[in-house]
């Protein structure tokens, strides 16, 4: 196996989901406690488009990560099948689980062939409905359900109908509203109330839907807990943030996660589990209060025995009545130890074991309680505020002499002010953290836009931002040309290896080239991820729309869970932009190559267009374009220009006697002689069969005579060295002039041609040499 320490995987739905976050807390706590490695796979709902086809169009991409779970990467697997697979048939759920070939423990829903751990919600829901009927004597009871395709929604709805029937209350469809477990229920609850003006209570299938429900009820001027009773289900933080506080059912979400780890380990080691069910628990609050007589009886009993009670006795009585909902939670011992260290300051005053409290004692004790990790990370400051409020209510109902009551009232005032300050400070800190997170996420994209041409720098900056977001370790894997593929049956085919592109571990950043491949069997355990200590990792896909770019793996703490989603969105955007830049650069390179090829071909065509093929000199067109271009330049005006007309003597004789090949040789020899005789920047051309022309500027008055001597000398050398049985000779005529704006090149050549014919009269008539 990967390491001596077991590695357990946990499949859950998105970590921004409150349900998933609560279950994950229990899983993480147990993994740390049991000293095992944990890998969290926060996917989405399988068959998610069925739930929300518009907003979840590309959510299916998240589910690709599930298929990196295998016997090569994990020892056991916990699957929250009730959340991720709630829209699958039993057959499809089983097919999904069968894929992994691992010891698998399911949560929430039983799947044939697999052990399951779930919270039995029937008891809690039954207690809620019976409480409304029997304690409050209500008969016009509405119900707001989730989608009935969801197993939890269907089960709770059935309990509601069964309890109505057992109490001889007719089920009426008009008293039912159909939601989707989200908070957006104001309209459906409003319509429910409007069509049932005699409605006395509304039971919601979860806490989240009561958010919209409260708005609809208050909008119609009804007082919750008096004019109409309201209950929820789950005992989420929402239940305590509602006003009035929400009566609910504790679904033991954190306990479900906590016990799942130990049951998975039992399954790994023995092949079976010992626990398969947790109990739900009814929790009455102000929206549908408990029977007041129970509280009155409890307080009367405490007051009766108060004089004989010690501080510890008083705390135990308070805990058993007011904090009963927390008695069996997995961190109960640590929780009560933390709470009692603060509560005892007050109970010791009540039992006279302490005479007084100083302000510093109260503030320091409260601050210690407020910052306790078990409070911050698991119990929550919201639940702490509720627990302190209950304690204050309890103490205020005791029969105490005025001096003690006054001391306690003063102490509670100090603690209330300090608690308010701490909550304000926490809110301020969380807002700063939130703003910083947004800034950091935005800068991931911004840095990519700025430095997209420098890939290594981009990855360094991305990982630096992830470090700043608080991730202890981050790993970026990229797909090669064969990314993960969605199969027809809904499963995903993962590649054999991926590019290990970059990582940051304990602040040290490394970026690798694309040849750094790693097997997908080693994603969680390789030389870069190995730790002597246990780790909790989370894996999520990096994608944009329907394109998968790679995988992001991070070492996660509880505080990191809700940062993963936004981080991966930014990573997807950044990698998409880098991909587009690569694509653009590729197009640009191909375009540049094509343009270069076109320019070369154009140059070749242009050269052919103005060049004489035989001699390599300008042709007639080339000569006139070059010479006239110079003459038209304003800077040429006033300069001295020389044009020459050259004609080969007796070309026809050479062709007729010796053949055209020798004629071509003679023409090329004359071209070479002309190039040799005139300065480098002179325009020299073959403008006809045996005719040549020269255009030259910037020379002095003696230059024409000098050029004649040079031409004659070079012509003589040509004939001395050619070893041909014929003479290669030419006649020429010069004409020089001062260039003006109205000068015509044709006119100047005519004058040079006149000089040529004078020169030609003096040349030999036969090309043949005397033998």
C-alpha positions in Angstrom: 0.0 0.0 0.0 0.9 3.7 -0.3 2.1 4.2 3.3 1.9 2.4 6.6 -0.8 4.9 7.6 -4.3 4.0 6.0 -5.7 6.4 3.5 -9.5 6.8 3.4 -11.4 8.7 0.7 -14.6 10.6 1.2 -17.0 11.4 -1.6 -19.3 14.3 -0.9 -21.2 17.0 -2.8 -19.9 20.5 -3.1 -18.2 21.9 0.0 -20.2 25.2 -0.3 -23.2 23.1 0.6 -24.0 23.4 4.4 -24.9 19.7 4.7 -21.6 18.6 3.1 -19.6 21.0 5.2 -21.1 19.7 8.4 -20.5 16.1 7.6 -17.0 16.9 6.4 -16.2 18.5 9.8 -16.9 15.1 11.5 -14.9 13.2 8.9 -11.9 15.5 9.3 -12.1 15.4 13.1 -12.1 11.6 13.2 -9.3 11.3 10.6 -7.1 13.5 12.7 -8.1 11.6 15.9 -7.5 8.2 14.3 -4.2 9.4 12.7 -5.1 8.4 9.2 -4.7 10.1 5.8 -7.9 11.5 4.3 -8.7 12.5 0.8 -11.9 14.5 0.2 -13.5 14.3 -3.2 -16.0 17.2 -3.3 -17.9 16.5 -6.5 -21.4 17.4 -7.4 -24.7 15.6 -7.7 -24.5 12.6 -10.0 -27.0 13.3 -12.8 -26.9 16.9 -11.6 -28.6 18.3 -14.7 -31.7 16.6 -13.6 -31.8 18.8 -10.5 -31.0 22.1 -12.1 -30.4 21.9 -15.9 -29.7 25.6 -16.4 -27.3 26.5 -13.6 -25.7 23.1 -13.4 -24.9 22.7 -17.1 -21.2 22.0 -16.5 -21.4 20.7 -12.9 -20.9 17.2 -14.3 -17.2 18.0 -14.7 -16.8 17.9 -10.9 -17.7 14.3 -10.9 -14.7 13.3 -12.9 -12.6 13.4 -9.7 -14.4 10.4 -8.2 -12.7 8.1 -10.7 -9.2 8.9 -9.2 -10.3 6.8 -6.3 -9.0 3.2 -6.6 -7.2 0.5 -4.8 -3.9 2.1 -5.9 -4.7 5.4 -4.3 -6.9 4.5 -1.3 -7.5 1.8 1.3 -11.2 2.4 1.9 -13.9 4.8 0.7 -16.8 6.6 2.4 -19.5 7.7 -0.1 -22.2 10.2 0.8 -24.4 8.5 -1.7 -27.6 10.1 -0.3 -26.3 13.5 -1.3 -24.3 12.9 -4.5 -26.5 10.1 -5.8 -30.0 11.2 -4.7 -31.2 11.4 -8.3 -29.9 7.9 -9.3 -31.8 4.7 -9.3 -30.8 1.9 -6.9 -29.3 0.1 -9.8 -27.3 3.1 -10.9 -26.1 3.7 -7.4 -24.8 0.1 -7.2 -23.2 0.3 -10.6 -21.4 3.5 -9.5 -20.1 1.9 -6.3 -19.1 -1.3 -8.0 -16.6 0.6 -10.1 -14.1 1.3 -7.3 -13.2 -2.2 -6.1 -12.6 -0.9 -2.6 -14.1 -1.5 0.9 -16.9 1.1 0.6 -19.2 2.5 3.3 -22.2 4.4 2.1 -23.9 7.2 4.0 -27.6 8.2 4.2 -28.9 5.5 1.8 -28.5 1.7 1.8 -27.3 0.2 -1.5 -27.5 -3.6 -1.9 -24.1 -5.2 -1.1 -22.6 -2.3 0.8 -22.7 -1.5 4.5 -24.4 1.8 5.3 -24.3 4.4 8.1 -27.3 6.7 8.3 -29.3 8.9 10.6 -32.7 7.5 11.2 -34.8 10.7 10.6 -38.2 9.1 11.0 -38.1 9.4 14.8 -37.2 13.1 14.8 -39.8 14.0 12.1 -42.5 12.0 13.9 -41.7 13.8 17.2 -42.0 17.2 15.4 -45.4 16.4 13.9 -46.7 14.9 17.1 -45.5 17.8 19.1 -47.4 20.2 16.9 -50.6 18.1 17.2 -50.4 16.9 20.8 -48.6 19.7 22.6 -50.1 22.7 20.7 -53.3 21.0 19.6 -53.0 22.1 15.9 -54.9 20.4 13.1 -54.4 22.6 10.1 -50.8 21.7 9.5 -49.0 22.6 6.2 -45.9 20.8 4.9 -43.1 22.1 2.6 -41.2 19.3 1.0 -38.1 19.0 -1.2 -38.2 17.3 -4.5 -39.8 13.9 -4.0 -37.1 12.3 -6.2 -34.9 13.0 -3.2 -35.1 10.0 -0.8 -34.9 12.3 2.4 -37.6 14.5 1.1 -39.9 11.6 0.3 -39.2 9.9 3.7 -40.1 13.0 5.7 -43.2 13.6 3.6 -44.4 10.1 4.3 -43.9 10.5 8.0 -46.0 13.7 8.0 -48.8 11.9 6.2 -48.7 8.9 8.4 -48.7 10.9 11.7 -51.7 12.9 10.4 -53.5 9.7 9.7 -52.7 8.2 13.1 -54.2 11.3 14.7 -57.3 11.2 12.6 -56.4 14.3 10.6 -57.3 14.3 7.0 -54.4 14.7 4.5 -55.1 17.6 2.2 -53.0 18.3 -0.9 -53.7 22.0 -0.7 -51.7 22.1 2.5 -48.5 20.9 0.8 -45.9 23.1 -1.1 -43.1 21.6 -3.2 -39.7 23.2 -2.8 -36.2 22.0 -3.7 -34.4 22.2 -0.3 -33.1 25.7 -1.2 -33.9 28.9 0.6 -35.9 30.3 -2.3 -39.3 29.4 -1.0 -40.9 32.7 -0.3 -43.3 32.6 -3.2 -44.4 28.9 -2.7 -44.9 29.4 1.0 -46.8 32.7 0.4 -49.2 30.8 -2.0 -49.5 28.0 0.6 -50.7 30.5 3.3 -52.9 32.5 0.9 -54.9 29.4 -0.2 -55.1 28.2 3.4 -56.1 31.2 5.6 -56.8 28.8 8.5 -53.3 27.3 8.5 -51.9 26.9 12.0 -48.5 25.4 11.5 -46.0 24.7 8.7 -43.5 21.9 8.9 -40.5 22.2 6.6 -38.5 19.2 5.4 -35.3 21.1 6.1 -34.0 24.2 7.8 -32.8 26.0 4.6 -36.3 26.3 3.2 -37.5 28.1 6.3 -35.4 31.2 5.3 -37.9 32.0 2.5 -40.8 30.7 4.6 -40.1 33.2 7.4 -40.1 36.0 4.9 -43.5 35.0 3.5 -45.0 34.6 7.0 -43.8 37.9 8.3 -44.8 39.7 5.1 -48.4 38.7 5.9 -48.2 40.1 9.4 -48.2 36.8 11.2 -46.1 36.3 14.4 -44.1 33.0 14.2 -44.4 31.0 17.4 -47.8 32.6 18.2 -50.0 33.1 15.2 -48.4 30.3 13.3 -45.9 27.5 14.3 -42.9 26.7 12.2 -40.5 23.7 12.3 -37.5 22.7 10.3 -35.1 19.7 10.0 -31.3 19.3 10.2 -30.4 21.6 13.2 -28.2 23.6 10.9 -26.7 27.0 11.9 -29.7 28.5 10.0 -32.0 27.3 12.8 -30.2 29.5 15.3 -29.9 32.6 13.1 -33.6 32.7 12.4 -35.8 35.0 14.5 -37.4 33.5 16.4 -35.0 30.6 16.7 -36.3 27.6 14.8 -37.6 24.4 16.2 -35.9 21.6 14.3 -34.6 18.0 14.3 -31.0 17.3 14.9 -29.9 15.0 12.1 -26.4 14.5 13.7 -24.5 15.5 10.6 -21.1 15.9 12.2 -21.6 12.7 14.1 -22.5 10.9 10.9 -19.2 12.0 9.4 -17.2 11.2 12.6 -18.6 7.7 13.0 -18.2 7.0 9.3 -14.4 7.1 9.5 -14.3 4.6 12.3 -16.8 2.3 10.6 -14.7 2.5 7.4 -11.6 1.5 9.4 -13.6 -1.4 10.9 -14.7 -2.4 7.4 -11.1 -2.3 6.2 -9.7 -4.4 9.0 -12.5 -6.9 9.7 -14.7 -6.8 6.6 -17.8 -5.6 8.5 -19.1 -2.6 10.5 -20.6 -2.5 14.0 -22.9 0.6 13.7 -25.3 1.3 10.9 -27.8 3.9 12.4 -27.7 7.1 14.4 -30.8 8.6 16.0 -32.3 11.9 15.1 -33.5 14.2 17.9 -36.3 16.7 18.2 -35.1 20.2 19.4 -37.9 22.6 20.4 -37.2 26.3 20.2 -39.2 29.5 20.1 -40.8 29.0 16.6 -42.7 26.0 18.1 -42.0 26.0 21.8 -41.7 23.1 24.1 -44.3 22.4 26.7 -43.7 25.2 29.3 -44.7 23.0 32.1 -41.6 20.9 31.6 -39.3 23.9 32.1 -41.4 25.1 35.1 -41.1 21.7 36.8 -37.4 21.5 36.1 -36.7 25.0 37.6 -38.9 24.3 40.6 -36.9 21.1 41.3 -33.6 23.0 41.1 -34.8 25.8 43.4 -36.0 23.2 45.9 -32.6 21.6 46.1 -30.5 24.7 45.4 -29.3 25.2 49.0 -27.8 21.7 49.0 -26.2 21.9 45.6 -22.6 22.5 44.7 -21.4 24.3 41.6 -20.8 20.9 39.8 -24.3 19.7 40.7 -25.9 22.9 39.3 -23.9 22.6 36.1 -24.9 19.0 35.7 -28.6 19.9 36.1 -28.3 22.7 33.6 -26.5 20.5 31.1 -29.0 17.7 31.3 -32.0 19.9 30.6 -30.8 22.8 28.5 -27.9 21.2 26.6 -29.4 17.8 26.1 -29.1 18.1 22.3 -25.3 18.1 22.7 -25.0 15.3 25.2 -24.0 12.6 22.6 -22.1 14.6 20.1 -18.6 13.1 19.5 -16.8 16.2 20.9 -19.1 16.5 23.9 -16.4 16.0 26.5 -14.2 18.7 25.1 -17.2 21.0 24.6 -18.6 20.7 28.1 -15.1 21.1 29.6 -14.7 24.3 27.7 -18.2 25.6 28.6 -18.0 24.6 32.2 -14.8 26.5 32.7 -16.8 29.7 32.0 -20.1 28.6 33.5 -18.5 27.7 36.8 -17.6 31.3 37.4 -21.3 32.0 37.8 -22.5 28.8 39.4 -19.8 29.2 42.1 -21.3 32.6 42.9 -24.8 31.0 43.1 -23.6 28.2 45.5 -21.4 30.7 47.4 -18.2 28.8 46.6 -17.0 32.2 45.2 -17.8 35.6 46.7 -17.2 37.8 43.7 -15.9 38.1 40.1 -13.6 40.6 38.6 -14.1 42.1 35.2 -10.7 40.7 34.0 -11.7 37.2 35.2 -14.9 37.3 33.2 -13.4 38.7 30.1 -10.4 36.4 30.1 -12.5 33.3 30.7 -14.9 34.3 27.9 -12.2 35.1 25.5 -10.5 31.7 26.2 -13.9 30.0 25.6 -14.5 32.0 22.4 -11.1 31.1 20.9 -11.3 27.5 21.9 -10.7 25.4 18.7 -13.6 23.1 19.5 -15.9 26.1 19.7 -14.5 27.9 16.6 -14.3 25.0 14.3 -17.0 22.6 15.4 -19.6 24.0 17.8 -19.6 27.5 16.2 -19.9 30.9 17.8 -23.6 31.0 16.8 -24.3 27.9 19.0 -22.1 29.3 21.7 -24.2 32.5 21.8 -27.3 30.3 22.1 -25.8 28.2 24.9 -24.8 31.3 26.8 -28.3 32.7 26.3 -29.8 29.5 27.8 -27.4 29.7 30.7 -28.4 33.3 31.4 -32.1 32.3 31.3 -31.4 29.4 33.7 -29.5 31.5 36.2 -32.1 34.3 36.1 -34.9 31.8 37.1 -33.1 30.7 40.3 -34.3 31.9 43.7 -31.3 34.0 44.8 -30.8 36.8 47.3 -30.6 40.3 45.8 -26.8 40.7 46.4 -26.0 37.5 44.5 -28.5 38.3 41.8 -27.0 41.8 41.5 -23.5 40.4 41.2 -24.5 37.9 38.6 -26.5 40.5 36.6 -23.4 42.7 36.6 -21.2 39.8 35.5 -23.6 38.8 32.7 -23.6 42.4 31.5 -19.8 42.3 31.3 -19.9 39.0 29.4 -22.6 40.2 27.0 -20.6 43.3 26.1 -17.5 41.3 25.6 -19.3 38.6 23.6 -20.8 41.4 21.4 -17.3 42.8 20.9 -15.8 39.4 20.0 -18.6 38.7 17.5 -18.1 42.1 15.9 -14.4 41.5 15.8 -14.9 38.1 14.2 -17.3 39.6 11.7 -14.7 42.3 10.8 -12.0 39.7 10.6 -14.1 37.4 8.4 -15.0 40.3 6.1 -11.3 41.2 5.8 -10.5 37.6 5.1 -13.3 37.5 2.5 -12.1 40.7 0.8 -8.5 39.4 0.9 -9.7 36.1 -0.6 -11.5 37.9 -3.4 -8.4 40.1 -4.1 -6.1 37.1 -4.1 -8.4 35.2 -6.4 -8.7 38.1 -8.8 -5.0 38.5 -8.8 -4.5 34.9 -9.9 -6.4 35.9 -13.1 -4.7 39.3 -13.4 -1.2 37.9 -13.1 -2.0 35.4 -15.8 -3.2 38.2 -18.1 0.0 40.2 -17.5 2.6 37.4 -17.6 0.9 34.9 -19.9 4.0 34.7 -22.1 6.1 33.6 -19.2 4.6 30.3 -18.1 6.9 29.4 -15.2 6.4 32.9 -13.7 2.6 32.5 -14.1 2.6 29.2 -12.1 4.9 30.7 -9.5 2.5 33.6 -9.0 -0.5 31.4 -9.0 1.0 29.2 -6.2 2.1 32.3 -4.3 -1.5 33.5 -4.3 -2.7 30.0 -3.1 -0.2 30.2 -0.3 -1.6 33.6 0.7 -5.1 32.1 0.7 -3.9 29.7 3.4 -3.3 26.4 1.6 -0.5 24.7 3.3 0.3 22.7 0.2 -1.0 22.9 -3.4 -0.4 20.7 -6.4 -1.3 21.4 -10.0 -1.5 18.5 -12.5 -2.2 19.1 -16.2 -3.6 16.8 -18.8 -1.6 15.9 -21.9 -3.3 15.5 -25.2 -5.5 12.7 -23.7 -7.5 14.3 -20.9 -10.1 12.5 -18.8 -13.0 11.4 -20.9 -16.7 11.1 -20.1 -18.0 7.7 -21.2 -21.5 6.8 -22.6 -22.4 5.1 -19.3 -21.7 8.3 -17.3 -18.3 7.0 -15.9 -15.0 8.7 -16.6 -11.9 7.2 -18.2 -8.9 8.7 -16.5 -5.5 8.9 -18.2 -2.6 6.7 -17.1 -0.4 9.7 -16.3 -0.6 13.4 -16.1 1.9 16.3 -16.2 3.0 17.3 -12.7 3.3 21.0 -13.5 3.8 22.8 -10.2 3.5 22.5 -6.5 3.9 24.5 -3.3 4.7 22.7 -0.1 5.3 24.6 3.2 5.8 27.8 1.2 8.4 26.4 -1.2 7.3 26.6 -4.8 8.5 24.3 -7.6 7.6 24.5 -11.3 8.4 21.7 -13.8 8.4 21.3 -17.5 5.8 19.4 -19.4 8.0 16.2 -19.5 7.5 15.8 -15.7 4.9 13.0 -15.9 3.4 11.2 -13.0 1.2 8.1 -12.9 -2.4 8.8 -11.8 -1.9 6.0 -9.3 0.6 8.3 -7.4 -1.4 11.5 -7.2 -1.8 11.4 -3.5 1.5 9.7 -2.6 4.7 10.7 -4.4 8.0 12.4 -3.5 6.4 15.8 -3.3 3.3 14.9 -1.3 4.9 12.5 1.2 4.7 13.6 4.8 5.8 11.9 8.0 2.6 13.4 9.6 -0.9 12.6 8.5 -2.6 14.8 5.9 -6.0 15.8 4.7 -6.1 16.4 1.0 -8.9 17.6 -1.3 -9.0 17.0 -5.0 -11.0 19.0 -7.5 -11.0 19.4 -11.3 -9.6 22.5 -13.1 -11.9 23.2 -16.0 -13.8 25.8 -17.9 -17.2 24.9 -19.4 -16.7 21.6 -21.2 -12.9 21.7 -21.3 -10.9 19.9 -18.6 -7.4 21.3 -18.0 -6.1 19.3 -15.1 -6.4 18.6 -11.4 -5.9 20.7 -8.3 -5.0 18.9 -5.0 -4.4 20.8 -1.8 -3.7 20.0 1.8 -6.9 21.2 3.4 -7.9 22.3 6.9 -11.5 23.1 8.0 -10.9 26.7 7.2 -9.8 25.9 3.6 -12.8 23.8 2.5 -14.9 26.8 1.3 -11.9 28.3 -0.5 -11.4 25.4 -2.8 -14.3 26.1 -5.2 -13.4 29.8 -5.9 -9.7 28.9 -6.2 -10.5 26.3 -8.9 -12.7 28.6 -10.8 -9.8 31.1 -11.0 -7.3 28.3 -11.9 -9.6 27.2 -14.7 -9.9 30.8 -16.0 -6.1 31.2 -15.8 -5.3 27.9 -17.5 -7.9 28.6 -20.2 -6.3 32.0 -20.9 -2.8 30.4 -21.1 -4.2 27.8 -23.5 -5.7 30.6 -25.6 -2.4 32.5 -25.6 -0.6 29.3 -26.7 -3.2 28.8 -29.4 -2.9 32.4 -30.5 0.9 32.2 -30.5 0.6 29.0 -32.6 -1.6 30.7 -35.1 0.7 33.7 -35.1 3.7 31.5 -35.7 2.0 29.7 -38.5 0.7 33.0 -40.0 4.2 34.4 -39.7 5.7 31.4 -41.4 3.1 31.6 -44.2 3.7 35.3 -44.6 7.5 34.7 -44.8 6.8 32.1 -47.5 4.6 34.5 -49.3 7.2 37.3 -49.1 9.9 35.0 -50.4 7.7 33.9 -53.2 6.7 37.5 -53.9 10.4 38.5 -53.9 11.1 35.7 -56.3 8.2 36.8 -58.5 9.3 40.4 -58.3 12.9 39.4 -59.1 11.7 37.5 -62.1 9.5 40.4 -63.1 12.4 42.9 -63.3 15.4 40.7 -63.9 16.9 39.3 -67.1 17.1 35.6 -66.7 20.2 35.1 -68.8 22.5 37.7 -67.4 21.0 38.4 -63.9 20.9 42.1 -64.8 17.8 44.2 -64.7 15.6 43.7 -67.7 14.0 46.6 -69.6 11.1 47.0 -67.0 13.5 46.8 -64.1 15.9 49.3 -65.7 13.2 51.9 -66.3 11.6 51.4 -62.8 14.9 51.8 -61.1 16.3 54.7 -63.2 13.0 56.7 -63.3 12.5 56.1 -59.6 15.9 57.8 -58.9 15.1 60.7 -61.3 11.7 61.3 -59.7 13.3 61.6 -56.2 13.3 65.4 -55.4 16.8 65.0 -54.0 18.1 63.9 -57.4 17.3 67.2 -59.0 20.5 69.1 -59.9 22.7 66.1 -59.8 24.8 65.0 -62.8 23.7 61.8 -64.4 25.2 59.6 -67.1 23.3 57.2 -69.3 25.0 54.7 -71.6 23.6 52.6 -74.4 25.6 49.5 -75.2 25.1 47.1 -78.1 26.9 43.8 -78.8 28.7 43.7 -82.2 27.8 40.9 -84.5 25.6 38.8 -82.2 23.9 37.3 -85.3 27.3 36.1 -86.7 28.1 34.3 -83.5 24.7 32.7 -83.3 24.8 31.6 -87.0 28.4 30.3 -87.1 28.9 29.0 -83.5 25.3 28.5 -82.2 23.1 30.2 -79.7 24.9 28.8 -76.7 28.0 30.7 -77.7 25.8 33.7 -78.3 24.5 33.5 -74.8 28.0 33.1 -73.5 29.0 36.3 -75.3 26.0 38.2 -73.9 26.8 37.1 -70.3 30.5 38.0 -70.8 29.5 41.5 -71.8 27.1 41.8 -68.8 30.0 40.8 -66.5 32.3 43.3 -68.2 29.8 46.1 -67.7 29.2 45.3 -64.0 33.0 45.2 -63.6 33.5 48.5 -65.3 30.9 50.7 -63.6 30.7 51.7 -59.9 28.8 49.4 -57.6 25.6 51.4 -57.3 25.2 51.8 -61.0 22.0 50.6 -62.6 23.0 48.1 -65.4 20.5 46.3 -67.6 20.0 44.2 -70.6 17.1 45.9 -72.3 16.8 43.9 -75.5 18.4 41.0 -77.4 21.9 42.5 -77.8 21.2 45.9 -76.1 22.4 47.0 -72.7 21.8 50.3 -70.8 23.5 51.9 -67.9 22.3 54.7 -65.5 24.8 56.3 -63.2 24.8 59.5 -61.1 27.2 61.6 -59.1 30.3 61.7 -61.2 32.7 64.5 -62.3 33.4 65.9 -65.8 36.4 63.6 -66.3 34.4 60.4 -65.5 33.1 59.7 -69.0 36.6 59.5 -70.4 37.8 57.4 -67.5 34.9 55.0 -68.0 35.7 54.7 -71.8 39.3 53.7 -70.9 38.1 51.2 -68.4 35.5 49.7 -70.7 38.1 49.4 -73.5 40.6 47.9 -71.2 38.2 45.3 -69.8 36.9 44.5 -73.3 40.4 43.8 -74.5 41.1 41.6 -71.4 37.9 39.7 -72.1 39.0 38.8 -75.6 42.5 37.9 -74.5 41.2 35.4 -72.0 38.1 34.0 -73.5 39.8 31.4 -75.7 37.0 31.7 -78.2 37.5 31.6 -82.0 35.5 34.8 -82.2 35.7 38.3 -80.8 33.3 39.4 -78.1 32.9 43.2 -78.7 30.4 45.9 -78.1 29.8 49.5 -79.1 28.6 52.1 -76.6 27.5 55.7 -76.4 27.4 58.0 -73.4 25.2 61.0 -72.6 25.5 63.0 -69.4 23.1 65.7 -68.2 22.0 67.7 -65.1 18.8 66.1 -63.8 15.8 68.3 -63.7 12.1 67.7 -62.8 11.2 67.6 -66.5 14.1 65.4 -67.6 12.9 62.3 -69.6 14.9 59.1 -69.5 13.8 58.1 -73.0 15.2 61.3 -74.4 18.5 60.9 -72.7 18.8 57.3 -74.0 18.1 58.4 -77.6 21.1 60.8 -77.3 23.3 58.0 -75.9 22.1 55.8 -78.8 23.2 58.4 -81.3 26.7 58.3 -79.8 26.6 54.5 -79.9 26.2 54.4 -83.7 29.1 56.8 -84.1 31.2 54.3 -82.0 29.9 51.3 -83.9 31.2 52.6 -87.3 34.8 52.2 -86.0 34.3 48.5 -85.0 35.3 45.4 -87.0 32.8 43.9 -89.3 33.7 40.2 -88.7 33.8 38.3 -85.5 36.2 35.7 -86.7 39.8 35.7 -85.4 42.7 35.5 -88.0 44.2 32.0 -87.7 
